[in-house]
Amino acid sequence: MEILGWIVFGAVAGWIASAIMGRQASGCMVNIALGLVGALVGGFLFRALSGDFAYEQHGLFVSMIVAVIGAVLVLVAWNAINRRRY
């Protein structure tokens, strides 16, 4: 059941990040992957900056903000990589 929660959390974070970046029609699977990777990136960055950040210590709202920030950063990197290929 915990895995399903992470998938839903990742999908919501990825969808919000896609909306912030103005990227349309990304698809559900892309949003889930983007949100999950973004949550990892955001958690890593906030832990590196604050020294003691952990998702378990904060509520859902703070965790979602961190995941969305990470997902936006992942989306910016993804767009930069894809532009260089074409």
Jmol script that loads the backbone (N, CA, C; Angstrom):
load data "model"
ATOM      1  N   MET A   1       0.815  -1.190   0.000  1.00  0.00           N
ATOM      2  CA  MET A   1       0.000   0.000   0.000  1.00  0.00           C
ATOM      3  C   MET A   1       0.866   1.264   0.000  1.00  0.00           C
ATOM      4  N   GLU A   2       2.018   1.184   0.614  1.00  0.00           N
ATOM      5  CA  GLU A   2       2.921   2.332   0.659  1.00  0.00           C
ATOM      6  C   GLU A   2       3.414   2.699  -0.746  1.00  0.00           C
ATOM      7  N   ILE A   3       3.643   1.697  -1.577  1.00  0.00           N
ATOM      8  CA  ILE A   3       4.085   1.940  -2.958  1.00  0.00           C
ATOM      9  C   ILE A   3       3.010   2.721  -3.715  1.00  0.00           C
ATOM     10  N   LEU A   4       1.761   2.364  -3.537  1.00  0.00           N
ATOM     11  CA  LEU A   4       0.666   3.065  -4.194  1.00  0.00           C
ATOM     12  C   LEU A   4       0.625   4.529  -3.748  1.00  0.00           C
ATOM     13  N   GLY A   5       0.879   4.773  -2.482  1.00  0.00           N
ATOM     14  CA  GLY A   5       0.932   6.146  -1.983  1.00  0.00           C
ATOM     15  C   GLY A   5       2.033   6.950  -2.637  1.00  0.00           C
ATOM     16  N   TRP A   6       3.208   6.352  -2.810  1.00  0.00           N
ATOM     17  CA  TRP A   6       4.317   7.036  -3.479  1.00  0.00           C
ATOM     18  C   TRP A   6       3.988   7.324  -4.944  1.00  0.00           C
ATOM     19  N   ILE A   7       3.291   6.391  -5.592  1.00  0.00           N
ATOM     20  CA  ILE A   7       2.921   6.604  -6.997  1.00  0.00           C
ATOM     21  C   ILE A   7       1.945   7.765  -7.119  1.00  0.00           C
ATOM     22  N   VAL A   8       0.953   7.810  -6.249  1.00  0.00           N
ATOM     23  CA  VAL A   8      -0.013   8.910  -6.271  1.00  0.00           C
ATOM     24  C   VAL A   8       0.686  10.224  -5.925  1.00  0.00           C
ATOM     25  N   PHE A   9       1.522  10.217  -4.907  1.00  0.00           N
ATOM     26  CA  PHE A   9       2.286  11.408  -4.508  1.00  0.00           C
ATOM     27  C   PHE A   9       3.153  11.890  -5.674  1.00  0.00           C
ATOM     28  N   GLY A  10       3.840  10.960  -6.339  1.00  0.00           N
ATOM     29  CA  GLY A  10       4.680  11.307  -7.481  1.00  0.00           C
ATOM     30  C   GLY A  10       3.882  11.856  -8.639  1.00  0.00           C
ATOM     31  N   ALA A  11       2.719  11.272  -8.895  1.00  0.00           N
ATOM     32  CA  ALA A  11       1.873  11.747  -9.990  1.00  0.00           C
ATOM     33  C   ALA A  11       1.404  13.180  -9.744  1.00  0.00           C
ATOM     34  N   VAL A  12       0.996  13.458  -8.519  1.00  0.00           N
ATOM     35  CA  VAL A  12       0.532  14.811  -8.180  1.00  0.00           C
ATOM     36  C   VAL A  12       1.689  15.809  -8.266  1.00  0.00           C
ATOM     37  N   ALA A  13       2.835  15.457  -7.714  1.00  0.00           N
ATOM     38  CA  ALA A  13       4.006  16.358  -7.768  1.00  0.00           C
ATOM     39  C   ALA A  13       4.435  16.594  -9.216  1.00  0.00           C
ATOM     40  N   GLY A  14       4.456  15.557 -10.027  1.00  0.00           N
ATOM     41  CA  GLY A  14       4.827  15.707 -11.441  1.00  0.00           C
ATOM     42  C   GLY A  14       3.825  16.541 -12.212  1.00  0.00           C
ATOM     43  N   TRP A  15       2.536  16.347 -11.926  1.00  0.00           N
ATOM     44  CA  TRP A  15       1.502  17.130 -12.604  1.00  0.00           C
ATOM     45  C   TRP A  15       1.626  18.612 -12.245  1.00  0.00           C
ATOM     46  N   ILE A  16       1.844  18.908 -10.963  1.00  0.00           N
ATOM     47  CA  ILE A  16       2.003  20.301 -10.525  1.00  0.00           C
ATOM     48  C   ILE A  16       3.239  20.924 -11.173  1.00  0.00           C
ATOM     49  N   ALA A  17       4.344  20.184 -11.207  1.00  0.00           N
ATOM     50  CA  ALA A  17       5.569  20.703 -11.823  1.00  0.00           C
ATOM     51  C   ALA A  17       5.369  20.947 -13.312  1.00  0.00           C
ATOM     52  N   SER A  18       4.668  20.049 -14.004  1.00  0.00           N
ATOM     53  CA  SER A  18       4.381  20.243 -15.425  1.00  0.00           C
ATOM     54  C   SER A  18       3.527  21.481 -15.645  1.00  0.00           C
ATOM     55  N   ALA A  19       2.557  21.696 -14.764  1.00  0.00           N
ATOM     56  CA  ALA A  19       1.703  22.882 -14.867  1.00  0.00           C
ATOM     57  C   ALA A  19       2.507  24.157 -14.626  1.00  0.00           C
ATOM     58  N   ILE A  20       3.415  24.125 -13.659  1.00  0.00           N
ATOM     59  CA  ILE A  20       4.247  25.295 -13.369  1.00  0.00           C
ATOM     60  C   ILE A  20       5.137  25.636 -14.561  1.00  0.00           C
ATOM     61  N   MET A  21       5.686  24.608 -15.187  1.00  0.00           N
ATOM     62  CA  MET A  21       6.593  24.813 -16.315  1.00  0.00           C
ATOM     63  C   MET A  21       5.858  25.067 -17.628  1.00  0.00           C
ATOM     64  N   GLY A  22       4.534  24.904 -17.630  1.00  0.00           N
ATOM     65  CA  GLY A  22       3.756  25.151 -18.833  1.00  0.00           C
ATOM     66  C   GLY A  22       3.859  24.035 -19.853  1.00  0.00           C
ATOM     67  N   ARG A  23       4.280  22.874 -19.427  1.00  0.00           N
ATOM     68  CA  ARG A  23       4.406  21.729 -20.325  1.00  0.00           C
ATOM     69  C   ARG A  23       3.080  20.993 -20.351  1.00  0.00           C
ATOM     70  N   GLN A  24       2.488  20.870 -21.525  1.00  0.00           N
ATOM     71  CA  GLN A  24       1.176  20.260 -21.662  1.00  0.00           C
ATOM     72  C   GLN A  24       1.293  18.850 -22.230  1.00  0.00           C
ATOM     73  N   ALA A  25       0.321  18.023 -21.923  1.00  0.00           N
ATOM     74  CA  ALA A  25       0.183  16.670 -22.478  1.00  0.00           C
ATOM     75  C   ALA A  25       1.411  15.797 -22.226  1.00  0.00           C
ATOM     76  N   SER A  26       1.927  15.825 -21.021  1.00  0.00           N
ATOM     77  CA  SER A  26       3.082  14.999 -20.692  1.00  0.00           C
ATOM     78  C   SER A  26       2.698  13.543 -20.531  1.00  0.00           C
ATOM     79  N   GLY A  27       1.515  13.280 -20.074  1.00  0.00           N
ATOM     80  CA  GLY A  27       1.076  11.908 -19.859  1.00  0.00           C
ATOM     81  C   GLY A  27       1.234  11.500 -18.411  1.00  0.00           C
ATOM     82  N   CYS A  28       0.423  10.562 -18.014  1.00  0.00           N
ATOM     83  CA  CYS A  28       0.395  10.121 -16.623  1.00  0.00           C
ATOM     84  C   CYS A  28       1.708   9.469 -16.206  1.00  0.00           C
ATOM     85  N   MET A  29       2.241   8.594 -17.041  1.00  0.00           N
ATOM     86  CA  MET A  29       3.480   7.886 -16.684  1.00  0.00           C
ATOM     87  C   MET A  29       4.661   8.847 -16.571  1.00  0.00           C
ATOM     88  N   VAL A  30       4.726   9.835 -17.442  1.00  0.00           N
ATOM     89  CA  VAL A  30       5.801  10.826 -17.371  1.00  0.00           C
ATOM     90  C   VAL A  30       5.659  11.641 -16.096  1.00  0.00           C
ATOM     91  N   ASN A  31       4.437  12.024 -15.743  1.00  0.00           N
ATOM     92  CA  ASN A  31       4.217  12.783 -14.507  1.00  0.00           C
ATOM     93  C   ASN A  31       4.610  11.976 -13.279  1.00  0.00           C
ATOM     94  N   ILE A  32       4.269  10.686 -13.267  1.00  0.00           N
ATOM     95  CA  ILE A  32       4.639   9.838 -12.133  1.00  0.00           C
ATOM     96  C   ILE A  32       6.152   9.741 -12.015  1.00  0.00           C
ATOM     97  N   ALA A  33       6.824   9.460 -13.131  1.00  0.00           N
ATOM     98  CA  ALA A  33       8.286   9.337 -13.111  1.00  0.00           C
ATOM     99  C   ALA A  33       8.937  10.654 -12.712  1.00  0.00           C
ATOM    100  N   LEU A  34       8.460  11.743 -13.284  1.00  0.00           N
ATOM    101  CA  LEU A  34       8.993  13.067 -12.969  1.00  0.00           C
ATOM    102  C   LEU A  34       8.797  13.392 -11.504  1.00  0.00           C
ATOM    103  N   GLY A  35       7.628  13.093 -10.971  1.00  0.00           N
ATOM    104  CA  GLY A  35       7.349  13.374  -9.557  1.00  0.00           C
ATOM    105  C   GLY A  35       8.180  12.530  -8.615  1.00  0.00           C
ATOM    106  N   LEU A  36       8.346  11.242  -8.929  1.00  0.00           N
ATOM    107  CA  LEU A  36       9.156  10.375  -8.066  1.00  0.00           C
ATOM    108  C   LEU A  36      10.627  10.785  -8.095  1.00  0.00           C
ATOM    109  N   VAL A  37      11.150  11.037  -9.278  1.00  0.00           N
ATOM    110  CA  VAL A  37      12.543  11.488  -9.374  1.00  0.00           C
ATOM    111  C   VAL A  37      12.687  12.865  -8.723  1.00  0.00           C
ATOM    112  N   GLY A  38      11.702  13.718  -8.928  1.00  0.00           N
ATOM    113  CA  GLY A  38      11.721  15.044  -8.309  1.00  0.00           C
ATOM    114  C   GLY A  38      11.693  14.980  -6.794  1.00  0.00           C
ATOM    115  N   ALA A  39      10.928  14.047  -6.254  1.00  0.00           N
ATOM    116  CA  ALA A  39      10.892  13.884  -4.796  1.00  0.00           C
ATOM    117  C   ALA A  39      12.258  13.462  -4.274  1.00  0.00           C
ATOM    118  N   LEU A  40      12.911  12.570  -4.989  1.00  0.00           N
ATOM    119  CA  LEU A  40      14.258  12.155  -4.584  1.00  0.00           C
ATOM    120  C   LEU A  40      15.253  13.313  -4.683  1.00  0.00           C
ATOM    121  N   VAL A  41      15.207  14.025  -5.804  1.00  0.00           N
ATOM    122  CA  VAL A  41      16.121  15.157  -6.005  1.00  0.00           C
ATOM    123  C   VAL A  41      15.846  16.248  -4.975  1.00  0.00           C
ATOM    124  N   GLY A  42      14.584  16.582  -4.778  1.00  0.00           N
ATOM    125  CA  GLY A  42      14.234  17.613  -3.803  1.00  0.00           C
ATOM    126  C   GLY A  42      14.651  17.237  -2.395  1.00  0.00           C
ATOM    127  N   GLY A  43      14.399  15.982  -2.001  1.00  0.00           N
ATOM    128  CA  GLY A  43      14.805  15.524  -0.679  1.00  0.00           C
ATOM    129  C   GLY A  43      16.312  15.566  -0.502  1.00  0.00           C
ATOM    130  N   PHE A  44      17.044  15.156  -1.541  1.00  0.00           N
ATOM    131  CA  PHE A  44      18.503  15.190  -1.478  1.00  0.00           C
ATOM    132  C   PHE A  44      19.009  16.627  -1.348  1.00  0.00           C
ATOM    133  N   LEU A  45      18.466  17.535  -2.158  1.00  0.00           N
ATOM    134  CA  LEU A  45      18.910  18.933  -2.113  1.00  0.00           C
ATOM    135  C   LEU A  45      18.584  19.589  -0.776  1.00  0.00           C
ATOM    136  N   PHE A  46      17.375  19.383  -0.275  1.00  0.00           N
ATOM    137  CA  PHE A  46      17.001  19.993   1.001  1.00  0.00           C
ATOM    138  C   PHE A  46      17.796  19.396   2.151  1.00  0.00           C
ATOM    139  N   ARG A  47      18.119  18.106   2.059  1.00  0.00           N
ATOM    140  CA  ARG A  47      18.954  17.487   3.092  1.00  0.00           C
ATOM    141  C   ARG A  47      20.373  18.059   3.024  1.00  0.00           C
ATOM    142  N   ALA A  48      20.883  18.267   1.822  1.00  0.00           N
ATOM    143  CA  ALA A  48      22.231  18.821   1.670  1.00  0.00           C
ATOM    144  C   ALA A  48      22.286  20.275   2.161  1.00  0.00           C
ATOM    145  N   LEU A  49      21.226  21.036   1.915  1.00  0.00           N
ATOM    146  CA  LEU A  49      21.208  22.442   2.315  1.00  0.00           C
ATOM    147  C   LEU A  49      20.946  22.631   3.810  1.00  0.00           C
ATOM    148  N   SER A  50      20.019  21.829   4.365  1.00  0.00           N
ATOM    149  CA  SER A  50      19.664  22.035   5.770  1.00  0.00           C
ATOM    150  C   SER A  50      20.398  21.106   6.715  1.00  0.00           C
ATOM    151  N   GLY A  51      20.863  19.982   6.205  1.00  0.00           N
ATOM    152  CA  GLY A  51      21.600  19.053   7.038  1.00  0.00           C
ATOM    153  C   GLY A  51      20.763  18.024   7.761  1.00  0.00           C
ATOM    154  N   ASP A  52      19.459  18.299   7.957  1.00  0.00           N
ATOM    155  CA  ASP A  52      18.650  17.345   8.698  1.00  0.00           C
ATOM    156  C   ASP A  52      17.242  17.181   8.140  1.00  0.00           C
ATOM    157  N   PHE A  53      17.024  17.483   6.884  1.00  0.00           N
ATOM    158  CA  PHE A  53      15.689  17.356   6.302  1.00  0.00           C
ATOM    159  C   PHE A  53      15.331  15.886   6.121  1.00  0.00           C
ATOM    160  N   ALA A  54      14.133  15.521   6.524  1.00  0.00           N
ATOM    161  CA  ALA A  54      13.604  14.170   6.301  1.00  0.00           C
ATOM    162  C   ALA A  54      12.108  14.287   6.079  1.00  0.00           C
ATOM    163  N   TYR A  55      11.605  13.578   5.079  1.00  0.00           N
ATOM    164  CA  TYR A  55      10.177  13.639   4.782  1.00  0.00           C
ATOM    165  C   TYR A  55       9.328  13.216   5.971  1.00  0.00           C
ATOM    166  N   GLU A  56       9.826  12.287   6.773  1.00  0.00           N
ATOM    167  CA  GLU A  56       9.061  11.785   7.903  1.00  0.00           C
ATOM    168  C   GLU A  56       8.830  12.849   8.974  1.00  0.00           C
ATOM    169  N   GLN A  57       9.688  13.843   9.060  1.00  0.00           N
ATOM    170  CA  GLN A  57       9.592  14.871  10.090  1.00  0.00           C
ATOM    171  C   GLN A  57       8.641  15.996   9.717  1.00  0.00           C
ATOM    172  N   HIS A  58       8.255  16.060   8.460  1.00  0.00           N
ATOM    173  CA  HIS A  58       7.429  17.169   7.977  1.00  0.00           C
ATOM    174  C   HIS A  58       6.099  16.629   7.484  1.00  0.00           C
ATOM    175  N   GLY A  59       5.136  17.486   7.386  1.00  0.00           N
ATOM    176  CA  GLY A  59       3.809  17.080   6.940  1.00  0.00           C
ATOM    177  C   GLY A  59       3.740  16.897   5.430  1.00  0.00           C
ATOM    178  N   LEU A  60       2.579  16.538   4.981  1.00  0.00           N
ATOM    179  CA  LEU A  60       2.350  16.292   3.567  1.00  0.00           C
ATOM    180  C   LEU A  60       2.565  17.543   2.728  1.00  0.00           C
ATOM    181  N   PHE A  61       2.155  18.696   3.253  1.00  0.00           N
ATOM    182  CA  PHE A  61       2.273  19.946   2.503  1.00  0.00           C
ATOM    183  C   PHE A  61       3.734  20.299   2.219  1.00  0.00           C
ATOM    184  N   VAL A  62       4.569  20.257   3.240  1.00  0.00           N
ATOM    185  CA  VAL A  62       5.995  20.569   3.072  1.00  0.00           C
ATOM    186  C   VAL A  62       6.657  19.542   2.155  1.00  0.00           C
ATOM    187  N   SER A  63       6.311  18.281   2.336  1.00  0.00           N
ATOM    188  CA  SER A  63       6.875  17.234   1.493  1.00  0.00           C
ATOM    189  C   SER A  63       6.489  17.434   0.035  1.00  0.00           C
ATOM    190  N   MET A  64       5.249  17.858  -0.218  1.00  0.00           N
ATOM    191  CA  MET A  64       4.809  18.096  -1.591  1.00  0.00           C
ATOM    192  C   MET A  64       5.544  19.283  -2.199  1.00  0.00           C
ATOM    193  N   ILE A  65       5.763  20.326  -1.417  1.00  0.00           N
ATOM    194  CA  ILE A  65       6.506  21.484  -1.923  1.00  0.00           C
ATOM    195  C   ILE A  65       7.920  21.072  -2.304  1.00  0.00           C
ATOM    196  N   VAL A  66       8.575  20.293  -1.464  1.00  0.00           N
ATOM    197  CA  VAL A  66       9.934  19.816  -1.749  1.00  0.00           C
ATOM    198  C   VAL A  66       9.933  18.951  -3.005  1.00  0.00           C
ATOM    199  N   ALA A  67       8.963  18.066  -3.133  1.00  0.00           N
ATOM    200  CA  ALA A  67       8.882  17.194  -4.303  1.00  0.00           C
ATOM    201  C   ALA A  67       8.621  17.988  -5.577  1.00  0.00           C
ATOM    202  N   VAL A  68       7.772  18.993  -5.501  1.00  0.00           N
ATOM    203  CA  VAL A  68       7.482  19.819  -6.677  1.00  0.00           C
ATOM    204  C   VAL A  68       8.711  20.626  -7.076  1.00  0.00           C
ATOM    205  N   ILE A  69       9.427  21.183  -6.117  1.00  0.00           N
ATOM    206  CA  ILE A  69      10.661  21.914  -6.435  1.00  0.00           C
ATOM    207  C   ILE A  69      11.654  20.985  -7.116  1.00  0.00           C
ATOM    208  N   GLY A  70      11.813  19.793  -6.577  1.00  0.00           N
ATOM    209  CA  GLY A  70      12.702  18.818  -7.207  1.00  0.00           C
ATOM    210  C   GLY A  70      12.232  18.432  -8.591  1.00  0.00           C
ATOM    211  N   ALA A  71      10.919  18.249  -8.781  1.00  0.00           N
ATOM    212  CA  ALA A  71      10.382  17.879 -10.083  1.00  0.00           C
ATOM    213  C   ALA A  71      10.565  19.000 -11.103  1.00  0.00           C
ATOM    214  N   VAL A  72      10.422  20.243 -10.669  1.00  0.00           N
ATOM    215  CA  VAL A  72      10.669  21.372 -11.576  1.00  0.00           C
ATOM    216  C   VAL A  72      12.134  21.378 -12.012  1.00  0.00           C
ATOM    217  N   LEU A  73      13.047  21.141 -11.079  1.00  0.00           N
ATOM    218  CA  LEU A  73      14.464  21.091 -11.426  1.00  0.00           C
ATOM    219  C   LEU A  73      14.758  19.950 -12.398  1.00  0.00           C
ATOM    220  N   VAL A  74      14.136  18.794 -12.170  1.00  0.00           N
ATOM    221  CA  VAL A  74      14.315  17.658 -13.083  1.00  0.00           C
ATOM    222  C   VAL A  74      13.752  17.992 -14.454  1.00  0.00           C
ATOM    223  N   LEU A  75      12.606  18.666 -14.498  1.00  0.00           N
ATOM    224  CA  LEU A  75      12.002  19.044 -15.773  1.00  0.00           C
ATOM    225  C   LEU A  75      12.854  20.058 -16.519  1.00  0.00           C
ATOM    226  N   VAL A  76      13.438  21.005 -15.821  1.00  0.00           N
ATOM    227  CA  VAL A  76      14.343  21.976 -16.453  1.00  0.00           C
ATOM    228  C   VAL A  76      15.547  21.254 -17.053  1.00  0.00           C
ATOM    229  N   ALA A  77      16.117  20.322 -16.312  1.00  0.00           N
ATOM    230  CA  ALA A  77      17.257  19.554 -16.816  1.00  0.00           C
ATOM    231  C   ALA A  77      16.847  18.706 -18.016  1.00  0.00           C
ATOM    232  N   TRP A  78      15.682  18.067 -17.941  1.00  0.00           N
ATOM    233  CA  TRP A  78      15.185  17.231 -19.035  1.00  0.00           C
ATOM    234  C   TRP A  78      14.983  18.061 -20.307  1.00  0.00           C
ATOM    235  N   ASN A  79      14.398  19.256 -20.168  1.00  0.00           N
ATOM    236  CA  ASN A  79      14.201  20.128 -21.323  1.00  0.00           C
ATOM    237  C   ASN A  79      15.528  20.586 -21.909  1.00  0.00           C
ATOM    238  N   ALA A  80      16.513  20.867 -21.056  1.00  0.00           N
ATOM    239  CA  ALA A  80      17.820  21.294 -21.541  1.00  0.00           C
ATOM    240  C   ALA A  80      18.515  20.169 -22.307  1.00  0.00           C
ATOM    241  N   ILE A  81      18.389  18.940 -21.828  1.00  0.00           N
ATOM    242  CA  ILE A  81      19.012  17.796 -22.503  1.00  0.00           C
ATOM    243  C   ILE A  81      18.324  17.532 -23.836  1.00  0.00           C
ATOM    244  N   ASN A  82      17.018  17.595 -23.869  1.00  0.00           N
ATOM    245  CA  ASN A  82      16.276  17.319 -25.100  1.00  0.00           C
ATOM    246  C   ASN A  82      16.485  18.379 -26.158  1.00  0.00           C
ATOM    247  N   ARG A  83      16.709  19.608 -25.780  1.00  0.00           N
ATOM    248  CA  ARG A  83      16.959  20.672 -26.766  1.00  0.00           C
ATOM    249  C   ARG A  83      18.288  20.477 -27.472  1.00  0.00           C
ATOM    250  N   ARG A  84      19.270  19.951 -26.762  1.00  0.00           N
ATOM    251  CA  ARG A  84      20.596  19.773 -27.362  1.00  0.00           C
ATOM    252  C   ARG A  84      20.608  18.644 -28.388  1.00  0.00           C
ATOM    253  N   ARG A  85      19.713  17.672 -28.238  1.00  0.00           N
ATOM    254  CA  ARG A  85      19.681  16.554 -29.165  1.00  0.00           C
ATOM    255  C   ARG A  85      19.141  16.946 -30.520  1.00  0.00           C
ATOM    256  N   TYR A  86      18.249  17.909 -30.584  1.00  0.00           N
ATOM    257  CA  TYR A  86      17.600  18.245 -31.849  1.00  0.00           C
ATOM    258  C   TYR A  86      18.287  19.365 -32.558  1.00  0.00           C
TER     259      TYR A  86
END
end "model"
wireframe off; spacefill off
backbone 0.3
color backbone group
